[in-house]
Amino acid sequence: MRGDIGFSNQRVKRLDNVLSVRVFLTRFKRDYAEMNEVYASFFPTGKRPTRTCVGVTDLVRDALIELDCVCKR
């Protein structure tokens, strides 16, 4: 997943506009380390947005991960 990333039916071309991210994982213990590596690859060290990561029991359509982002214009 590189290039444009869809956020709420809009396109965000610059990830430096992301202010905070909430990550929801259905398999927290299994997936946290890998998610952390992928997350770090999208944002430069020292400029990563605030993040909260939460383990949940279920997501819509049996998704394994969901991200909720707040961006500035």
Contacts in CASP RR format, 6 or more apart in sequence:
PFRMAT RR
TARGET T0000
AUTHOR 0000-0000-0000
METHOD contacts of the structure
MODEL  1
MRGDIGFSNQRVKRLDNVLSVRVFLTRFKRDYAEMNEVYASFFPTGKRPT
RTCVGVTDLVRDALIELDCVCKR
3 13 0 8 1.000
4 11 0 8 1.000
4 12 0 8 1.000
4 13 0 8 1.000
5 11 0 8 1.000
5 12 0 8 1.000
5 15 0 8 1.000
6 12 0 8 1.000
7 69 0 8 1.000
7 71 0 8 1.000
12 18 0 8 1.000
12 71 0 8 1.000
15 42 0 8 1.000
15 43 0 8 1.000
16 47 0 8 1.000
17 71 0 8 1.000
17 72 0 8 1.000
17 73 0 8 1.000
18 43 0 8 1.000
18 49 0 8 1.000
18 69 0 8 1.000
18 70 0 8 1.000
18 71 0 8 1.000
19 49 0 8 1.000
19 50 0 8 1.000
19 70 0 8 1.000
19 71 0 8 1.000
19 72 0 8 1.000
20 49 0 8 1.000
20 50 0 8 1.000
20 51 0 8 1.000
20 52 0 8 1.000
20 69 0 8 1.000
20 70 0 8 1.000
21 39 0 8 1.000
21 49 0 8 1.000
21 50 0 8 1.000
21 51 0 8 1.000
21 52 0 8 1.000
21 67 0 8 1.000
21 68 0 8 1.000
21 69 0 8 1.000
21 70 0 8 1.000
22 51 0 8 1.000
22 52 0 8 1.000
22 53 0 8 1.000
22 54 0 8 1.000
22 67 0 8 1.000
22 68 0 8 1.000
22 69 0 8 1.000
23 35 0 8 1.000
23 39 0 8 1.000
23 51 0 8 1.000
23 52 0 8 1.000
23 53 0 8 1.000
23 54 0 8 1.000
23 65 0 8 1.000
23 66 0 8 1.000
23 67 0 8 1.000
24 53 0 8 1.000
24 54 0 8 1.000
24 55 0 8 1.000
24 56 0 8 1.000
24 59 0 8 1.000
24 65 0 8 1.000
24 66 0 8 1.000
24 67 0 8 1.000
24 68 0 8 1.000
25 31 0 8 1.000
25 32 0 8 1.000
25 35 0 8 1.000
25 53 0 8 1.000
25 54 0 8 1.000
25 55 0 8 1.000
25 56 0 8 1.000
25 64 0 8 1.000
25 65 0 8 1.000
26 55 0 8 1.000
26 56 0 8 1.000
26 57 0 8 1.000
26 58 0 8 1.000
26 59 0 8 1.000
26 63 0 8 1.000
26 64 0 8 1.000
26 65 0 8 1.000
27 64 0 8 1.000
28 53 0 8 1.000
28 54 0 8 1.000
28 55 0 8 1.000
31 64 0 8 1.000
31 65 0 8 1.000
32 53 0 8 1.000
35 53 0 8 1.000
35 65 0 8 1.000
39 48 0 8 1.000
39 51 0 8 1.000
40 48 0 8 1.000
43 49 0 8 1.000
49 69 0 8 1.000
59 65 0 8 1.000
59 66 0 8 1.000
60 66 0 8 1.000
END
